[in-house]
Each structure stands twice: as C-alpha cells, then as structure tokens.
C-alpha cells in the first residue's frame, strides 16, 4: 500500500473567503450543480489571489432540483444549506472545494497528493473531455514532457464536465482524478511517471479496494482559523477522534488552531469553522444588492415574490384586489440580475404593479385598472 498523503497544512486558512463572502440568493428550480456553480462563482469573483472552483464526488447526483432562499448570509451557509439535506459535506483544498459523501471526502483527503515543490498552474478542458485527455492536459500543463508514443490508456474511460482551474497545484487535480477510479499514489513523485506505454499501470499507482479502509486512521495536521478559544472545533473533532492533538497559534493577526487528527476529524473541524463563522452586519446589508442567476418554471407570482422579499430582508404586501392575479404562473431565466430587477420582471409577467420600498414591497393592480 502506498504511503498516505495529505492536502497542504494551510488549506482551511486559504478558504476563509467562503465564510467572509456574503451573498443573497433565491434559487428555485435549478439543479444542484447550477446552484453550487453560482455560489462558488460569487466567492471566486471576490477572493483573489486565490481563485475557486469545485470538484464533486462522482457517485452523487448533481442534477437533482433544489431550492434555497438566503438573505445576506455567507457562501459557507449557502453551500451547507444545499448539501446537508443530501447527506453531503464540503472541504477545501487550495482553489478547489470538494463536495460529496463524507466517506469520499475522507478518502480523498487521505490520498491528496501535492507537488514536490510548490507549483500553481491554470488548467482548463471543455465539457466532454475524456479522462485520458484530461490527465494528459494535467501532466503537460505541469511542464512535464509527454512523448508522442506515450499514453494514459491505463485510466478507465470516462467523460468529464468542463473544468476551469486557476492557480492550482496540478498534482491536486491529478490525485482527484485518480481518486474517482479508486487509484492512489504515494507522496508526490514527478507527474510524468503517470505516462505509460501499451496501457500498463504506472509504477507506484495502486487500486484501492473497497475493503481496504486503513486510510480512515491516517493522521495529519492542518491549521484552522478560530474565533475565541476554538472550543467548538475541539469538541467537533473529539466527537470523531478522542486522541486528537491541538495547538493554538497565530498567522499574523489571524488566530488559528493546529489540529492533528484523522480525515473524519478534519472534516468535523471544517464543518465547525463554517457553522461558527460570523457575518458582519454591514457586509450582510451590502450582500442584499448581489446579482445572481435564477431559473424557474410555472411558479405562482406570489410565491416567487415572497422568496425575493425574504431574500432582501423585506416584507411583502399584496393588495386584496391583486390577490387573484398574483397566482398567475410565471417563468424566468435570468442572469446577473438584482433581486429588485427580478421582482419587477415577475410583476410585469403577471401584469402587476410593484413598489420596492426600504422595508416593504407593495404589489397591486396597475393604476389604469
């Protein structure tokens, strides 16, 4: 069995943008994949120099329809509210948020390989790229030379969704791809060693059988941002690992807690960070002016307007004579619109008049009626 690996020690510290990015979303009738794309894009737009995308567990269904109504909350809250009902969780490695089943996240963390020397690259491939072509791009982007006669035919055939990684470690991407097929490697060796001839399995790459669960007990250290004493993190970790080790420290002005535990313990630590992160009120208010994408089909106008009002932190008042018309079914496919713009579009479809006030949204029949 290869030696266990691990993500960079500071991975959680580099993902604080998910707690500090405040968003307002009213998602209705979108797929899980579209919803998470939308949230991660908002984090990405404000988190330079670290840019973000996400990688999903290949065994989960990204096409199920979801709804979410969040007013001035954090991106972390939005991701949690989407994934928790499915029994999924999330964990960051630099630039890539992992989303999937808890056991998949744990196994992936235990075998996450980093480059021997710090390396960051931009890496893209279009939708429909095969696993073999995607791996070739990973290796070539890393700067490794790939002989023309070499191949990646040892990888099972698969088709990947579009990828757009910015400033990520190419070995992180490679190890995520390998993990989808339950292949594992030891701590980093040159990526060009994944190149073979005649479909042979590369040296030091092994298939991890479902019965082999030694990775559950591997221990490694990571550093987490904390508020106060970090008690919530300690308690969360100890619920999985009573022998976990903790050490307080600082990274400049940032207080942190260094935790040495198992993959499940680290997953619990990150969940506690998200659950206990505070969103400053003044930023939350600004978040209500966020723009976002929204798709919905054949929904009563009243229901949709009520969602928008809740997301904006306002009350909705529909006049008695407009009650019947507010049941008109409406549809929408909008991009980069504010809540007010979306509400006005819905009102127009239902032939209603809308007044968007500071604390109240008033809906009535048009004046000419």
C-alpha positions as a LaTeX table, in Angstrom:
\begin{tabular}{lrrr}
\hline
Residue & $x$ (\AA) & $y$ (\AA) & $z$ (\AA) \\
\hline
Unk1 & 0.00 & 0.00 & 0.00 \\
Unk2 & 1.44 & 3.43 & $-0.90$ \\
Unk3 & 2.32 & 5.93 & 1.80 \\
Unk4 & $-0.56$ & 8.19 & 2.75 \\
Unk5 & $-0.55$ & 11.78 & 1.56 \\
Unk6 & $-2.44$ & 14.89 & 2.68 \\
Unk7 & $-3.52$ & 18.35 & 1.47 \\
Unk8 & $-1.43$ & 21.41 & 2.41 \\
Unk9 & $-1.48$ & 22.24 & 6.10 \\
Unk10 & $-2.90$ & 25.74 & 5.48 \\
Unk11 & $-5.79$ & 24.63 & 3.20 \\
Unk12 & $-8.54$ & 25.79 & 5.63 \\
Unk13 & $-6.88$ & 29.18 & 6.15 \\
Unk14 & $-6.80$ & 29.76 & 2.40 \\
Unk15 & $-10.54$ & 29.08 & 2.16 \\
Unk16 & $-11.80$ & 31.78 & 4.52 \\
Unk17 & $-13.44$ & 33.51 & 1.54 \\
Unk18 & $-16.35$ & 31.08 & 1.87 \\
Unk19 & $-17.11$ & 32.43 & 5.35 \\
Unk20 & $-16.46$ & 36.09 & 4.53 \\
Unk21 & $-18.22$ & 36.29 & 1.15 \\
Unk22 & $-21.77$ & 37.46 & 1.80 \\
Unk23 & $-24.41$ & 36.65 & $-0.77$ \\
Unk24 & $-28.14$ & 36.87 & $-1.27$ \\
Unk25 & $-29.68$ & 34.08 & $-3.29$ \\
Unk26 & $-33.18$ & 32.93 & $-4.18$ \\
Unk27 & $-32.70$ & 29.67 & $-6.04$ \\
Unk28 & $-35.76$ & 27.85 & $-7.34$ \\
Unk29 & $-35.91$ & 25.03 & $-9.85$ \\
Unk30 & $-32.16$ & 24.86 & $-10.54$ \\
Unk31 & $-30.02$ & 21.75 & $-10.40$ \\
Unk32 & $-27.61$ & 21.22 & $-7.54$ \\
Unk33 & $-24.71$ & 21.67 & $-9.96$ \\
Unk34 & $-26.07$ & 25.01 & $-11.23$ \\
Unk35 & $-26.70$ & 26.22 & $-7.68$ \\
Unk36 & $-23.21$ & 25.38 & $-6.40$ \\
Unk37 & $-21.66$ & 26.81 & $-9.58$ \\
Unk38 & $-23.45$ & 30.08 & $-8.89$ \\
Unk39 & $-22.31$ & 30.28 & $-5.26$ \\
Unk40 & $-18.69$ & 29.32 & $-5.94$ \\
Unk41 & $-18.51$ & 31.87 & $-8.77$ \\
Unk42 & $-19.51$ & 34.61 & $-6.33$ \\
Unk43 & $-16.76$ & 33.51 & $-3.94$ \\
Unk44 & $-14.29$ & 33.31 & $-6.80$ \\
Unk45 & $-15.03$ & 36.84 & $-8.00$ \\
Unk46 & $-14.03$ & 38.33 & $-4.67$ \\
Unk47 & $-11.28$ & 36.03 & $-3.41$ \\
Unk48 & $-8.14$ & 36.99 & $-5.29$ \\
Unk49 & $-5.35$ & 35.97 & $-5.24$ \\
Unk50 & $-6.93$ & 32.56 & $-4.54$ \\
Unk51 & $-9.46$ & 31.62 & $-7.23$ \\
Unk52 & $-12.05$ & 28.90 & $-6.59$ \\
Unk53 & $-13.86$ & 26.12 & $-8.38$ \\
Unk54 & $-15.34$ & 22.88 & $-7.05$ \\
Unk55 & $-14.99$ & 19.16 & $-7.59$ \\
Unk56 & $-17.81$ & 16.75 & $-6.89$ \\
Unk57 & $-17.88$ & 13.16 & $-5.78$ \\
Unk58 & $-18.55$ & 11.06 & $-8.88$ \\
Unk59 & $-21.13$ & 8.99 & $-7.01$ \\
Unk60 & $-23.54$ & 11.82 & $-6.21$ \\
Unk61 & $-26.34$ & 13.14 & $-8.42$ \\
Unk62 & $-25.66$ & 16.78 & $-9.40$ \\
Unk63 & $-28.87$ & 17.09 & $-11.43$ \\
Unk64 & $-31.47$ & 16.96 & $-8.66$ \\
Unk65 & $-33.61$ & 20.11 & $-8.39$ \\
Unk66 & $-33.01$ & 22.31 & $-5.32$ \\
Unk67 & $-34.32$ & 25.50 & $-3.75$ \\
Unk68 & $-32.58$ & 27.98 & $-1.48$ \\
Unk69 & $-33.60$ & 31.32 & 0.00 \\
Unk70 & $-30.78$ & 33.09 & 1.88 \\
Unk71 & $-30.67$ & 36.79 & 2.73 \\
Unk72 & $-27.28$ & 38.32 & 3.41 \\
Unk73 & $-25.70$ & 35.05 & 4.51 \\
Unk74 & $-22.26$ & 33.65 & 3.80 \\
Unk75 & $-21.30$ & 31.42 & 0.90 \\
Unk76 & $-20.46$ & 28.80 & 3.54 \\
Unk77 & $-24.05$ & 28.90 & 4.80 \\
Unk78 & $-25.39$ & 28.60 & 1.27 \\
Unk79 & $-23.24$ & 25.57 & 0.46 \\
Unk80 & $-24.19$ & 23.94 & 3.77 \\
Unk81 & $-27.92$ & 24.52 & 3.30 \\
Unk82 & $-27.74$ & 22.96 & $-0.16$ \\
Unk83 & $-25.64$ & 19.93 & 0.70 \\
Unk84 & $-26.68$ & 18.99 & 4.25 \\
Unk85 & $-30.17$ & 17.68 & 3.33 \\
Unk86 & $-28.48$ & 15.32 & 0.85 \\
Unk87 & $-26.08$ & 13.96 & 3.46 \\
Unk88 & $-23.15$ & 15.60 & 1.66 \\
Unk89 & $-20.37$ & 17.76 & 3.04 \\
Unk90 & $-17.67$ & 20.09 & 1.71 \\
Unk91 & $-13.96$ & 20.53 & 2.34 \\
Unk92 & $-11.41$ & 22.86 & 0.70 \\
Unk93 & $-8.05$ & 22.17 & $-0.78$ \\
Unk94 & $-6.38$ & 25.26 & $-2.30$ \\
Unk95 & $-8.59$ & 26.59 & $-5.08$ \\
Unk96 & $-10.89$ & 23.54 & $-5.12$ \\
Unk97 & $-13.88$ & 22.90 & $-2.88$ \\
Unk98 & $-14.59$ & 19.17 & $-2.53$ \\
Unk99 & $-18.31$ & 18.31 & $-2.35$ \\
Unk100 & $-19.64$ & 14.83 & $-1.77$ \\
Unk101 & $-20.31$ & 11.96 & 0.60 \\
Unk102 & $-18.43$ & 12.16 & 3.93 \\
Unk103 & $-16.56$ & 8.91 & 3.29 \\
Unk104 & $-15.49$ & 10.08 & $-0.17$ \\
Unk105 & $-14.14$ & 13.33 & 1.27 \\
Unk106 & $-12.23$ & 11.45 & 3.97 \\
Unk107 & $-10.67$ & 9.01 & 1.50 \\
Unk108 & $-9.81$ & 11.83 & $-0.90$ \\
Unk109 & $-8.11$ & 13.88 & 1.85 \\
Unk110 & $-6.08$ & 10.89 & 2.99 \\
Unk111 & $-4.70$ & 10.40 & $-0.53$ \\
Unk112 & $-4.45$ & 14.01 & $-1.74$ \\
Unk113 & $-1.02$ & 14.41 & $-3.36$ \\
Unk114 & 0.86 & 17.72 & $-3.61$ \\
Unk115 & 3.71 & 18.55 & $-5.97$ \\
Unk116 & 7.23 & 18.04 & $-4.55$ \\
Unk117 & 7.80 & 21.79 & $-4.91$ \\
Unk118 & 5.11 & 24.49 & $-4.64$ \\
Unk119 & 3.52 & 24.76 & $-8.10$ \\
Unk120 & 0.49 & 26.69 & $-9.36$ \\
Unk121 & $-0.95$ & 26.44 & $-12.87$ \\
Unk122 & $-4.07$ & 27.37 & $-14.82$ \\
Unk123 & $-5.77$ & 24.33 & $-16.27$ \\
Unk124 & $-8.86$ & 24.02 & $-18.47$ \\
Unk125 & $-10.64$ & 21.46 & $-20.60$ \\
Unk126 & $-14.05$ & 21.58 & $-22.36$ \\
Unk127 & $-17.13$ & 19.59 & $-21.43$ \\
Unk128 & $-16.99$ & 16.08 & $-22.80$ \\
Unk129 & $-13.20$ & 15.67 & $-22.43$ \\
Unk130 & $-12.23$ & 12.07 & $-21.69$ \\
Unk131 & $-10.39$ & 11.16 & $-18.52$ \\
Unk132 & $-7.32$ & 10.20 & $-20.55$ \\
Unk133 & $-7.17$ & 13.50 & $-22.44$ \\
Unk134 & $-7.81$ & 15.45 & $-19.21$ \\
Unk135 & $-4.91$ & 13.68 & $-17.48$ \\
Unk136 & $-2.65$ & 14.41 & $-20.46$ \\
Unk137 & $-3.51$ & 18.11 & $-20.07$ \\
Unk138 & $-2.76$ & 17.99 & $-16.36$ \\
Unk139 & 0.66 & 16.45 & $-16.96$ \\
Unk140 & 1.54 & 18.75 & $-19.87$ \\
Unk141 & 0.38 & 21.86 & $-18.01$ \\
Unk142 & 2.67 & 20.95 & $-15.13$ \\
Unk143 & 5.60 & 21.40 & $-17.50$ \\
Unk144 & 6.36 & 17.71 & $-17.87$ \\
Unk145 & 7.34 & 16.40 & $-21.29$ \\
Unk146 & 4.95 & 13.77 & $-22.66$ \\
Unk147 & 6.37 & 11.63 & $-25.51$ \\
Unk148 & 4.12 & 11.28 & $-28.54$ \\
Unk149 & 4.06 & 7.50 & $-28.19$ \\
Unk150 & 3.09 & 7.67 & $-24.53$ \\
Unk151 & $-0.49$ & 7.18 & $-23.40$ \\
Unk152 & $-2.86$ & 7.22 & $-20.45$ \\
Unk153 & $-4.85$ & 4.18 & $-21.59$ \\
Unk154 & $-4.48$ & 2.61 & $-18.16$ \\
Unk155 & $-7.12$ & 5.08 & $-16.94$ \\
Unk156 & $-10.71$ & 3.80 & $-17.28$ \\
Unk157 & $-12.74$ & 5.61 & $-19.91$ \\
Unk158 & $-14.86$ & 8.45 & $-18.55$ \\
Unk159 & $-16.19$ & 11.82 & $-19.72$ \\
Unk160 & $-15.62$ & 14.90 & $-17.60$ \\
Unk161 & $-17.55$ & 18.11 & $-17.10$ \\
Unk162 & $-15.96$ & 21.41 & $-18.15$ \\
Unk163 & $-13.01$ & 22.44 & $-15.97$ \\
Unk164 & $-11.53$ & 25.85 & $-15.28$ \\
Unk165 & $-8.85$ & 25.71 & $-12.60$ \\
Unk166 & $-6.83$ & 28.81 & $-11.82$ \\
Unk167 & $-3.61$ & 28.75 & $-9.82$ \\
Unk168 & $-3.97$ & 25.20 & $-8.52$ \\
Unk169 & $-1.40$ & 22.52 & $-7.85$ \\
Unk170 & $-1.55$ & 20.14 & $-10.87$ \\
Unk171 & $-0.90$ & 17.16 & $-8.58$ \\
Unk172 & $-4.05$ & 18.05 & $-6.63$ \\
Unk173 & $-6.09$ & 17.77 & $-9.82$ \\
Unk174 & $-4.33$ & 14.55 & $-10.81$ \\
Unk175 & $-4.97$ & 12.94 & $-7.44$ \\
Unk176 & $-8.64$ & 13.95 & $-7.57$ \\
Unk177 & $-8.95$ & 12.31 & $-10.98$ \\
Unk178 & $-7.23$ & 9.17 & $-9.74$ \\
Unk179 & $-9.50$ & 9.09 & $-6.69$ \\
Unk180 & $-12.58$ & 8.83 & $-8.91$ \\
Unk181 & $-11.32$ & 5.43 & $-10.04$ \\
Unk182 & $-10.03$ & 4.45 & $-6.56$ \\
Unk183 & $-6.41$ & 4.75 & $-7.72$ \\
Unk184 & $-3.91$ & 6.04 & $-5.17$ \\
Unk185 & $-0.26$ & 7.07 & $-5.24$ \\
Unk186 & 2.35 & 7.76 & $-2.56$ \\
Unk187 & 3.54 & 11.23 & $-1.64$ \\
Unk188 & 4.38 & 13.26 & $-4.69$ \\
Unk189 & 6.63 & 11.98 & $-7.43$ \\
Unk190 & 7.03 & 13.52 & $-10.91$ \\
Unk191 & 3.75 & 13.67 & $-12.80$ \\
Unk192 & 5.40 & 12.33 & $-15.92$ \\
Unk193 & 5.58 & 8.95 & $-14.18$ \\
Unk194 & 1.86 & 8.63 & $-14.85$ \\
Unk195 & 2.71 & 8.31 & $-18.56$ \\
Unk196 & 2.91 & 4.70 & $-19.79$ \\
Unk197 & 3.06 & 2.66 & $-22.94$ \\
Unk198 & 0.64 & $-0.07$ & $-24.03$ \\
Unk199 & $-1.88$ & 0.70 & $-21.28$ \\
Unk200 & 0.29 & $-0.53$ & $-18.43$ \\
Unk201 & $-0.49$ & 0.67 & $-14.92$ \\
Unk202 & 2.21 & 3.17 & $-13.90$ \\
Unk203 & 4.63 & 2.13 & $-11.16$ \\
Unk204 & 3.55 & 3.26 & $-7.69$ \\
Unk205 & $-0.10$ & 3.61 & $-8.73$ \\
Unk206 & $-2.34$ & 1.10 & $-6.97$ \\
Unk207 & $-6.03$ & 0.29 & $-6.93$ \\
Unk208 & $-7.63$ & 0.79 & $-3.52$ \\
Unk209 & $-10.12$ & $-1.99$ & $-2.86$ \\
Unk210 & $-13.36$ & $-1.12$ & $-1.03$ \\
Unk211 & $-12.30$ & $-3.48$ & 1.76 \\
Unk212 & $-9.10$ & $-1.55$ & 2.45 \\
Unk213 & $-10.03$ & 1.20 & 4.91 \\
Unk214 & $-6.67$ & 1.87 & 6.56 \\
Unk215 & $-6.90$ & 5.45 & 5.29 \\
Unk216 & $-9.59$ & 6.12 & 7.90 \\
Unk217 & $-6.94$ & 6.01 & 10.64 \\
Unk218 & $-4.18$ & 8.02 & 8.96 \\
Unk219 & $-3.37$ & 11.18 & 10.95 \\
Unk220 & $-2.09$ & 14.53 & 9.69 \\
Unk221 & $-2.04$ & 18.17 & 10.76 \\
Unk222 & $-3.97$ & 21.14 & 9.39 \\
Unk223 & $-4.47$ & 24.70 & 10.64 \\
Unk224 & $-7.91$ & 26.28 & 11.11 \\
Unk225 & $-8.98$ & 29.91 & 11.63 \\
Unk226 & $-10.66$ & 30.33 & 15.02 \\
Unk227 & $-12.77$ & 32.83 & 16.90 \\
Unk228 & $-12.37$ & 32.81 & 20.68 \\
Unk229 & $-10.89$ & 29.67 & 22.17 \\
Unk230 & $-11.72$ & 27.31 & 19.33 \\
Unk231 & $-13.82$ & 25.20 & 21.70 \\
Unk232 & $-16.37$ & 24.37 & 19.01 \\
Unk233 & $-13.65$ & 22.98 & 16.75 \\
Unk234 & $-12.12$ & 20.92 & 19.57 \\
Unk235 & $-15.46$ & 19.43 & 20.53 \\
Unk236 & $-16.37$ & 18.64 & 16.92 \\
Unk237 & $-13.05$ & 16.87 & 16.29 \\
Unk238 & $-13.16$ & 14.92 & 19.56 \\
Unk239 & $-16.58$ & 13.55 & 18.64 \\
Unk240 & $-14.72$ & 11.59 & 15.93 \\
Unk241 & $-11.25$ & 11.27 & 17.47 \\
Unk242 & $-10.74$ & 11.33 & 21.24 \\
Unk243 & $-6.96$ & 11.25 & 20.82 \\
Unk244 & $-6.69$ & 14.28 & 18.50 \\
Unk245 & $-3.94$ & 16.79 & 19.33 \\
Unk246 & $-4.46$ & 20.59 & 19.37 \\
Unk247 & $-2.09$ & 23.54 & 19.47 \\
Unk248 & $-3.03$ & 27.24 & 19.38 \\
Unk249 & $-1.03$ & 29.71 & 17.32 \\
Unk250 & $-1.15$ & 32.75 & 15.05 \\
Unk251 & $-0.63$ & 33.60 & 11.41 \\
Unk252 & $-0.02$ & 37.35 & 11.57 \\
Unk253 & $-3.23$ & 38.78 & 13.08 \\
Unk254 & $-5.14$ & 35.56 & 12.43 \\
Unk255 & $-5.68$ & 33.24 & 15.37 \\
Unk256 & $-5.54$ & 29.61 & 14.41 \\
Unk257 & $-5.79$ & 26.14 & 15.86 \\
Unk258 & $-3.45$ & 23.42 & 14.63 \\
Unk259 & $-5.20$ & 20.06 & 14.67 \\
Unk260 & $-3.62$ & 16.63 & 14.26 \\
Unk261 & $-6.34$ & 14.09 & 13.60 \\
Unk262 & $-7.90$ & 11.65 & 11.12 \\
Unk263 & $-9.64$ & 12.67 & 7.88 \\
Unk264 & $-13.04$ & 12.45 & 9.60 \\
Unk265 & $-11.72$ & 14.65 & 12.40 \\
Unk266 & $-10.58$ & 17.28 & 9.90 \\
Unk267 & $-13.93$ & 17.18 & 8.14 \\
Unk268 & $-15.61$ & 17.82 & 11.51 \\
Unk269 & $-13.21$ & 20.69 & 12.22 \\
Unk270 & $-14.02$ & 22.40 & 8.94 \\
Unk271 & $-17.75$ & 21.94 & 9.47 \\
Unk272 & $-17.38$ & 23.65 & 12.89 \\
Unk273 & $-15.47$ & 26.55 & 11.30 \\
Unk274 & $-18.33$ & 27.15 & 8.86 \\
Unk275 & $-21.06$ & 26.75 & 11.45 \\
Unk276 & $-19.43$ & 29.24 & 13.84 \\
Unk277 & $-18.26$ & 31.87 & 11.36 \\
Unk278 & $-19.83$ & 35.30 & 11.84 \\
Unk279 & $-21.03$ & 37.51 & 9.00 \\
Unk280 & $-20.62$ & 41.24 & 9.76 \\
Unk281 & $-23.98$ & 43.02 & 9.61 \\
Unk282 & $-22.73$ & 45.83 & 7.41 \\
Unk283 & $-21.45$ & 43.35 & 4.84 \\
Unk284 & $-24.70$ & 41.40 & 5.03 \\
Unk285 & $-26.64$ & 44.52 & 4.12 \\
Unk286 & $-24.41$ & 45.08 & 1.11 \\
Unk287 & $-24.92$ & 41.44 & 0.16 \\
Unk288 & $-28.60$ & 42.11 & $-0.47$ \\
Unk289 & $-27.59$ & 44.01 & $-3.61$ \\
Unk290 & $-25.83$ & 40.97 & $-5.03$ \\
Unk291 & $-26.67$ & 39.80 & $-8.53$ \\
Unk292 & $-27.29$ & 36.21 & $-9.42$ \\
Unk293 & $-28.72$ & 33.79 & $-11.93$ \\
Unk294 & $-32.22$ & 32.36 & $-11.49$ \\
Unk295 & $-34.24$ & 29.79 & $-13.37$ \\
Unk296 & $-37.84$ & 28.90 & $-12.55$ \\
Unk297 & $-40.77$ & 27.45 & $-14.45$ \\
Unk298 & $-44.52$ & 27.83 & $-13.88$ \\
Unk299 & $-44.46$ & 29.18 & $-10.33$ \\
Unk300 & $-47.19$ & 31.43 & $-8.84$ \\
Unk301 & $-46.02$ & 35.04 & $-8.90$ \\
Unk302 & $-46.91$ & 35.46 & $-5.21$ \\
Unk303 & $-44.68$ & 32.56 & $-4.17$ \\
Unk304 & $-41.73$ & 33.91 & $-6.16$ \\
Unk305 & $-42.17$ & 37.49 & $-4.90$ \\
Unk306 & $-42.35$ & 36.18 & $-1.33$ \\
Unk307 & $-38.99$ & 34.46 & $-1.85$ \\
Unk308 & $-37.45$ & 37.66 & $-3.16$ \\
Unk309 & $-38.84$ & 39.66 & $-0.25$ \\
Unk310 & $-37.37$ & 37.20 & 2.25 \\
Unk311 & $-34.02$ & 37.23 & 0.48 \\
Unk312 & $-33.97$ & 41.05 & 0.58 \\
Unk313 & $-34.98$ & 41.18 & 4.24 \\
Unk314 & $-38.28$ & 42.94 & 3.43 \\
Unk315 & $-41.99$ & 42.28 & 3.91 \\
Unk316 & $-44.33$ & 41.57 & 1.01 \\
Unk317 & $-47.78$ & 43.21 & 0.94 \\
Unk318 & $-50.25$ & 42.27 & $-1.80$ \\
Unk319 & $-53.41$ & 44.34 & $-2.09$ \\
Unk320 & $-56.75$ & 42.49 & $-1.87$ \\
Unk321 & $-57.70$ & 43.26 & $-5.45$ \\
Unk322 & $-54.35$ & 41.86 & $-6.69$ \\
Unk323 & $-54.58$ & 38.56 & $-4.78$ \\
Unk324 & $-56.13$ & 36.60 & $-7.64$ \\
Unk325 & $-53.72$ & 37.89 & $-10.28$ \\
Unk326 & $-50.76$ & 37.17 & $-8.01$ \\
Unk327 & $-51.49$ & 33.47 & $-8.57$ \\
Unk328 & $-50.52$ & 33.85 & $-12.24$ \\
Unk329 & $-47.89$ & 31.27 & $-13.21$ \\
Unk330 & $-44.60$ & 32.84 & $-14.23$ \\
Unk331 & $-41.27$ & 31.59 & $-15.60$ \\
Unk332 & $-37.83$ & 33.15 & $-15.59$ \\
Unk333 & $-34.36$ & 32.53 & $-16.97$ \\
Unk334 & $-32.24$ & 35.48 & $-15.86$ \\
Unk335 & $-28.55$ & 36.10 & $-15.32$ \\
Unk336 & $-26.72$ & 38.69 & $-13.22$ \\
Unk337 & $-29.86$ & 40.49 & $-12.04$ \\
Unk338 & $-30.55$ & 42.09 & $-8.67$ \\
Unk339 & $-33.50$ & 40.99 & $-6.56$ \\
Unk340 & $-35.36$ & 44.15 & $-7.48$ \\
Unk341 & $-34.83$ & 43.58 & $-11.20$ \\
Unk342 & $-36.05$ & 40.00 & $-10.87$ \\
Unk343 & $-39.11$ & 41.08 & $-8.86$ \\
Unk344 & $-40.00$ & 43.71 & $-11.45$ \\
Unk345 & $-39.73$ & 41.11 & $-14.20$ \\
Unk346 & $-42.11$ & 38.79 & $-12.33$ \\
Unk347 & $-44.57$ & 41.62 & $-11.68$ \\
Unk348 & $-44.53$ & 42.57 & $-15.35$ \\
Unk349 & $-45.30$ & 38.97 & $-16.43$ \\
Unk350 & $-48.28$ & 38.86 & $-14.07$ \\
Unk351 & $-49.43$ & 42.37 & $-15.08$ \\
Unk352 & $-48.97$ & 43.68 & $-11.53$ \\
Unk353 & $-47.60$ & 46.94 & $-10.19$ \\
Unk354 & $-44.68$ & 46.71 & $-7.78$ \\
Unk355 & $-43.29$ & 49.35 & $-5.41$ \\
Unk356 & $-39.91$ & 48.39 & $-3.92$ \\
Unk357 & $-39.52$ & 50.23 & $-0.62$ \\
Unk358 & $-36.87$ & 50.21 & 2.09 \\
Unk359 & $-38.74$ & 47.74 & 4.31 \\
Unk360 & $-41.84$ & 46.84 & 2.29 \\
Unk361 & $-42.56$ & 45.52 & $-1.20$ \\
Unk362 & $-46.08$ & 46.52 & $-2.22$ \\
Unk363 & $-47.91$ & 44.70 & $-5.01$ \\
Unk364 & $-51.14$ & 45.97 & $-6.56$ \\
Unk365 & $-53.04$ & 46.17 & $-9.83$ \\
Unk366 & $-51.77$ & 48.71 & $-12.37$ \\
Unk367 & $-53.15$ & 52.22 & $-11.83$ \\
Unk368 & $-55.11$ & 52.24 & $-15.10$ \\
Unk369 & $-57.25$ & 49.38 & $-13.80$ \\
\hline
\end{tabular}
